[in-house]
């Protein structure tokens, strides 16, 4: 290997800021292709992980122009990282596609969100990163759902008058439930305290699925965990980072390091920082990489080390067995940022299998992305729609009455596509099922659909 191949190429001229040696890790064996959603759909080699790596390498080597055709194949990637799970050579695909996209955005500022209209950009980068602003923005939609106006506008076809992009955003909204309001900063453990955690609330997840946030805290308490909810925590930064807005993502990460007590001279006493959103969890665990050359690098590394998904944390802690039966047949979808980015596979399944009366059946192509991928279903609606339909058909084929999903984006995407083929199927987070079994409170969705 030449000396040049081992150096990091600076972001000057036409060179992206990535480690060229990571490009050379790919031996083009093709074992990743069956796990790539876009390749499975199109059959185009340039839409596969090895094809995209070949394109990136060719551009870096000067053998290929970074034209619209090349950009199109790179843009179509969901960055689900299923290829990383499948790769026997350990190719770190995420560390290639992210900086390469950032490079394309630097060459054409704003191109990563060029497919979004002004309203969508405002919502994604100004509203969604704030829990409070997101709740306020959803207030009219919540009122329309509660009063039945939403149903009436759908029935009369008035929503078809909306621009397609806004219509898609409206269709992705779940049935909004009452928000829990404000939880105390400290929630005590039930019984003997076994651990203390900081609860990362996120932003969109807290506004769209408040019952899941509340159930997460309750499940932790039930398992003897003291829960601390820092008041000044921020968005994890994933929306910005995946849109090539790295400075904004770093600013949010630094604020979270402060909020959770990782920046001060006195270490906090947390056993973990827990989140129930796979996308947030993957981002928190990427803080070391994001902040590696900043003053907050040490604090970010500490934050990374303590970050845990709720299923990961409970599995390692040793969960208290729930007792109330949920007599249903259910299946489980692997969120990409849980299965592939964090390599969490057996933990959520093991927790669900503790629930008495529940039969957990396998989901075909569970590891294949549903098409949500952050803002992908807005920037690449056609491919996202194809993958969403594919996922919904696979879920319906299981005959399950419920599907459990560990990420807010996946929940929204899958629930939207299930409306057409299985509208009565319960879509929920695993902690919602766990709390139902701990408490005996049968979810309204199951009461309406009847026994399995």
N, C-alpha and C positions, 0 to 999 in steps of 0.2 A: 504493500500500500504506500502510496506517495505521501510525502509530508503534507502536501496541500489538502489531501483528502481527510486529514485529521484535524484540520483547523476549522474554526467557526467563521463562516463567511459574514462580513459586516453588511449592514443594510445600506449599501451605497450603490448608485447606478442601478444595474439590473439584477443585483444579487440579494436574495432573501436572507434574513438573519436566522439561520438554522445550522445545526451540526451536520455537515455533509456525510460524516461517518454513519449517521443514523439512516441516511438514504441507502448506503451500501449494505446495510443489514438485510435488506430484502433480497432473497435469492430467486424470486419470481417462480416459486414452486406452484402457485395457484391454489393452495389449500384454503386461502381466505375467500375465494370467489363465492363459494356456496353460502357463506355467512353474510355476504354483502347485499343489503336490500336493493340497491339500485341495479346491481349486476343481475340479481335474480329476476328483476322486472324487465330490464332492457336487453340482457344478453350481450351488451356491448363491452368489450374488453377495456375500453377507456373509462367505463363507469365502474370498474372494479378497483380494489385497493392497489394491487400490483400495477394495474394500468395507470392509475393516478400517480403512483410513485415514479413510474417510468417517465410520465409526462413532466413531473417536477424536476427529476434529474436531468432530463433533456434540456429543459429551460435553463437550469443552472449551468450546465456544460456548454450552453450556447448553440446546441444542435437543433433547437426548436424555438420558434418565436412564441411569446406569451400572447397569442391572439385570442379572439373571442371564442373560437372553437375549444381551445385548451381551457380557458376560463370557465366555459359552460360545463365541461366535465368535472372540474374541481368544485364548482358551485353546487352541483347536484349531489355531492357527498353530504350525508347527514351527520358525519362525525360521530356515529354511534359507537365506533371502536369495537364492533363485533370482530373485525379482522384481527385485532390484537389478541382476543381470546383464542381465535383459531390458529394463529401463527406459531409454528414450531420454532421459528428463529427469534422470537421475541421482538419483532419490529415494533417500535413505538410510533405508530402511525399518527397519533394525536399530536406528537411533538414535531411532526412534519407538516401536516395540513394546516394547523393553526397559524404558525409563523408564516407559512407561504401565503395564506389568505390575508394575513396582516400586511405582507409585502404588496399584494395586489391592491389592497385598499390604500396603501401609501402612494402607489403609482397613480391611482384614481381615487382620491379622497371621496368617501361616502358611497363607494360602489357596493359595499356589503349590505347596505339597506336601500339600494336603488330601486328594488322591486316593491318597496313599501311606499304607500302614499303618506302625506303629511300627518294625517290623523293616526295612522298605524305607528309611525315613528315617534310621535308624541306620546302615544300610549305605552309603547315598549320601553322608551328610555327616560321618560319624565314621570309617568304615572305608575307603571308596574313596579319599579324599584322601591316604591314607598308603600308600606302597609296601609297607612292612613289615607293617602291619596287614592289608592286602589279601592278601598272600601267606599270612599265618597263617590268615586266614579261609577261604582256598581250600584249605588243607591237607587237610581231611576230604574235599572233593570230588575232589581229586587222588588221594587214597588209594582212594576208591571207584572211580574210573575205572581205576586201575592194577590193582586186584584183581578187577575185573569185577562188583563188587557193584552198580555204577551200571547196567550193562547188565541185570542180573538184576531189579532193582527196576522198570526200565522194562518188561521182558518180562512181569513178573507184574502190572503195572498199579498197583504200590504208590504211584507218584508221583502218581496221580490222587487220592490221599487228601490231598495237600497243598492248602492254600488256593490259589485260582487265581493270586493275585499272586505267591506264592512259587514256584508251578509255572512261571510265565513266566520268573522269574529263573533257575531251574534250567535251563530249556530253552535259555536264551541262552548258557550256558557252552560254550566251545569245548572240544575235546580238549586238556587241559592237558599241556604238555610240561615236562620238567625245567627248573628255573630255573638260570641260569648262575652264580648265587651273587653274588659281589662282584667287579666289574671293578677293575683298578688305577685310581687317580685320573688318571693320565696314560697314554694309549696312543700309542706313537710312530708316526709316519708310515712307510709302506713306501717306500723309495727317497728321492728328494729331496723335502724338505718343501715343499708348495705352499701350505698354509694351516694355521691353527690354529683350532679351534672348541670351543665348550662344547656338550656333549651334554645336552639336556633330556630326562630320562627319563620325566617324567610320573608317574602313579600306577597307574591301572587297566591301562594298556597294558603296563607293565613286569611286572605280575603275571600277566596273562592271556596275553600273547604274548612271553615272555622271549626266544624265538629271534629274533624280529624286532628286539628291542633289540640283541642280540649281533650280528646280521647288519648292522645299521645301523653299528655301530662298525667292524666288519670292512670294510665297503664303503668307509667314509671312509678308513680306513688304507690300503686298496688304492689309493686315489686320491691318495695322498701327503698325507693330512691328519692332523695331530696332534690327538688327541681328549682334551679335559679334561672330567672328570666331577665337578663339585662335590659334595662329600659332603652338604652341608646344604641342597640344593635341595628345594623343596616342590612340592605340587600347583599347577597353573597358576591355579586359582581359578574355572575355567569352571563347574563344577557348582554352586558357590555363586552366582556372578554370574547365571546363567540361572535361578536359583530365587529371585531378588530378595533375595539375602543379600549385599548389596554390601559391608558392613563386613568380613565374613569374607574376601571375595574380595580386598579391598584389603590386608588383613593378609598374605595369602599372596603377593600380588604384591610387597609391600615386602620380604618375606624373600627372594624370588627375586632381586630387584635387588641385595641384599647378597651373596647366595651367588655370583652370577656376576660380582661385582666392579664393578657399575655405580654403587654408592653412595659409594665412597671418593674421596678427592682425587686418587689416582693412577689413570688410566684403565687398564683391562685391555688385553691385546694380542690379543684375540680378533678374528678376521675375521668370525665369525658365531656365533650360538647356534642350533643345529640341533635340530629335533624331527621325529619320524616320524609324529606324530599330528596330523591336520588340526585337530581341535577344540582341542588345546593351542596349535597354531601361531596359529590365529585369535585366541585369547585373548591370547597374548603380544604380538601385533601390535595389540591393543586396549588395552594397558597405558597408553598416553598418554591415551586417553579416560577410562579407569577412574580414573587417579590424578591427573587434571589439577588438582585443587584441594587436593592433599596435599603434605606436605614431601618426599615421594619423587617428585614430578612430573618433575623433571629426570632422575633415574635411570631412571624408567619410560620416558621418551622415548628414552633411549640404548638401553635393552633392546629396545624396539620397533624401533628402527632396525637392530639387529643380528639380529633374529629371522628365521630362514629355515626353510622346509620342506626336508626332505632332498632331494626331487626338484628343487626350486628351486635349492638350493645347488650340487648336482652339475652341473646343466645349465649354470649360470653359470660354474662352475669349468672345465668342459670334461672330461667323464668319460673315463677310460681304458676302451677298448672291451673288454668281456668276450669270452672265447674259447671256452668250453665250450658246445656246442649244447644247447638245450632244444627238442626237436622236438615242439612242441604248438601247438594253436590256443587262443588266449587272448583275453579281452576285458577291458575296464577300466571300472570304475564311478567316476564323479566324486563324491567325498565333498563334501557341500554346503559345509563349512567350508574346503575347499581350492579348489573351483571358484568359488564365489560370494563367500565372505567374503574369500578371498585372491587371487582371479582367477588361479589356477594351473591351467592346462588342458593346454598342449602339453608341458610339461616331463616329467611322468611317462610320457606316451606316447612321447616321444622316447627316454627311457632304456630303456623296454621294447623299443623297436624296434632297439636296439643288440644285443640278445641273438640270437646266430645260431640259426637253426632255428625260431624262434618266429614264428607268424603271428598278428598282432593284428587282430581283427575288431571293427567298431563295435558298441556296445551301444545298442539302441533306448531312448530316454528316459533316457540315461545321466545327464543333468543333473537328473532328477527324484529327489527325496529318497526314500530307502529306508524311512523311518519310524523310524529310530533316534533322531536328534536329541537327544543327551544322555540325559536321563531321560524323554523323550517316550513311549517304548514302555512305560514303567511308568505314567505319568500319563494317557495317552490310548491304551490298549491296542487298542481297536477300530480306530481309524484307522491306528495303527502296523501292525496286522496286515494291513489291506487294502493298504497301501503295500508292506509286505514281500512279500506274495504277488505283487503286480504286478511288483516288481523281480525276484523269483526266476523268474517266467515269462518275462520278457524275457531274462534271462541264459540260461536253458535254450534259448530259441529261437535263440540264436546258434550252438549246437552246440559251444561252446568246452569245453575240458577244464579250464580254469582261469579264475578271475576275480581281478583284482588291484584292491586297494582301499587308499587311503591314510589310513584312519582306523579306530581300534579299535572305536568304536561301530558303524560300518557293517559291519565284519568280523563282529561278533557277530550283528547283526540279519540280514544276508544269509545267513550260514552257517546260521543257525537255520531260515530259510524254505526254503533249498535242500535241507535234509534230506528234505523231503517230495517234491521233484520231481527232484532231481539229487544224491543223497547222495554220489556219488563225485567230484564236481567239487571241484577244489583252490581254496580261498579263501585268499588270502595278500596280504601287502603287496608292493609292487613291489621293495623292497630284498631280500626273500626270494628272488625270482627272480633279481635281479642277483647276489646272493652265490652262488647255485647255479651261475650261468654263470661267475663268476669262479673258483670253487673246483672245479667239477666234481662237487660233492656233490648227487646227484639227490634231491630231496625224497621222503620216504616216500609221500606222497599220490600222487605221479606214478608211483612204482614199482607201487603197488597198482592204479592205474587202467589202466596200460598205455599204449601210444603213442596219439597223437591220431588 
